[in-house]
Amino acid sequence: MFSAADQFSNATKASIDAQLAAMNDLASKALHSVAELVELNISTAKASLEHTSFAAQQMLAAKDAQEVFNLTSSQAQPNAEKALAYSRHLASIAAKAQTELTKATEARVSETSRQVTKLIDDLSKAAPAGSENAIAIMKASVANANAADEQLMKASKHALETLE
C-alpha cells in the first residue's frame, strides 16, 4: 500500500501533467483561432487592395465630376456589404474559439475533479479511525467547488448564447 506522501506525490505529478496538457491544448486552440484571424485579415487586405486599385483606375478614367460622383456612390453599398461580411466572419471565428476553449476547459475541470475525488477516496481508505468528519468535510468542499464550477459554466454558456 502506498503511504499518504506517495499518494500526494503521485497526485501532484498527475496534476502537473494534466495542467501542462491543458495549457498545451488551450494554446493550440488559441493559435488555431489566431491563424484563422490572420488568414481572414490577409484575404480581406488583398481584396481591399484589388478593389481600391480598380476603383482608382475607374476614377482616373472618369471624364467629369458627375462620373466621379456616380462611381463613388456606386461603391458605397458593396463596401458596406464587405464590412458586414468581414464582421460576420470575425464573429464566427470568435464564437468557434469560445466554444472550443469552453469544451476544453470543461473537460479539464471534470478530469481534475475526478482525480481529486479519487485521491480523497484513496486517502480515506488509509485514514486513521476518527478522521471520518475531516474526510466528509473534504468531500463536501470538492462537491461545492464542482457545483460552483458548473454554475459558472452554465452562466458563461448562457451569456455566450445571449451574445450570439
N, C-alpha and C positions, 0 to 999 in steps of 0.2 A: 504494500500500500504506500502511496505517496504521502509525504509529510505536507503540512499546510504550506510551508515555504516552497516546496517543489510545485505545488498546485498554483500558488501565486506566480511563481516564476514562469511556469508554462502558460498560464492565463495572460500574463504580461506580454510574453513573446507572441502569443496568438493575437493579442490586441494590437500590438505594434505592427505585425504583419498585415492584419486586416486594415489598419489605418493607412499603411503605405499603399496597399492595393486600392483602397477607396480614393486616396489622393491621386493615384495614377489614373484611375478610371475617370474621375471628375476632370482632371486636367486634359485627358484625351478628348472627352466630350466637349469641353470648353474650346480646345484648339480646333476641333472639327467645326464648331459653330463660327469661330473667328475666320477659319478658312472659307466657309460659305459666305460670310460677310465681305471678305476681301474680294472673292470672286464676283459677288454682286456689284461691288463698287467699281471694280476694274471694267466689267462689261458695261456698266452704266456710263463710266467715263469715256470709254471707246465710242459708245453710241452717241453720247452727247457731243463729242469732238467731231464725229462724222456729220451729225445733224447741223452743228454750228458752221462747219466748213461749207456744207451745201447751202445753208441759208445765207451765208456771207456772199457766196458766189451769185446767188439769185439777187441779193441786194445790189451788188456791184453791176449786175446786168440790167437793173431797172432803169427805165428811161425817164421817169419823172417821180415827183414826190408822192403822187397818188398811188403809183405802183409799189413804192416802198411801204407806204401805209397799209396797203392791201396785203402785201407779203407779211408784214409784222402782225397784222390782225389774224391772218390765217394760221399763224404759228401758235397763237395763244391756247387754243383748245388742245392740240396734240401735246404741247408742253405740260399742260395741267394733267392730262391723262398719263403721261410718262411719270410725272411726280407721284401721282396716286398709285400707279403700278409699283414704283420703287418702294413707297411706304408700305404697301401690302406685302411685298416680298420680304422687306425688312421685318415686319411684324411676324410673318410666318417663320422666319429664321429664329427670332427671339422666342416665340411660343414653342417651337420644336426643341430649342435648347433648354427652356424651362421645364418642359415635360421630361426630357431625358435626364436632366440633373435631379429632378424630383424623384423619378423612379430609382435612380442610382442611390440617392440619399435614403429613401425609404428602405431599400434592400439592405443597406449597410446598417441602418438603425435596427432593423429587425434582427439581423445576424448578431450584432453586438448585444442586443437584449437577450437573445437566445444563449449566447456564450456566458453572460453574467449570471443568468438563471441557472445554467448548468454548473458554473463554479460554486454558486451558493448551495446548490443541491449536493455537490460533491463534498463541500466543506461541512455541511450539516451532518453528513454520514459519519464524519470523523470527529465531530464536535463533542466535547465532554458533556456529561449529563448536567442539566440545569441551564444550558445555553439555548433552549428552545425559544425563549422570548426574544433573544437577540437575533436568532435566525428568522423568526417571524417578522421582526421589525425590518430586517434587511430585505426580505421578500416583499413586504408591503411597500417599501421605498422604491424598489425596482418596478413593481406594478404601478405605482403612482407616477413614476417617471415615464413609463411606457404610455400610460393614459394621457399624460400631458403632451408627449410627442405626437400621439395620434390626433389629439385635438388641434395641435399646431399645424399638422399636415393637412387636416380637413379644412382648417381656416385658410391655409395657403392655396389649396385647390379651389376653394370657393372664390377667393379673391381673384385668382387667375381666370376662372370661368367668367366672373363678372367683368373683368377687364377685357376679355376676348369678346 
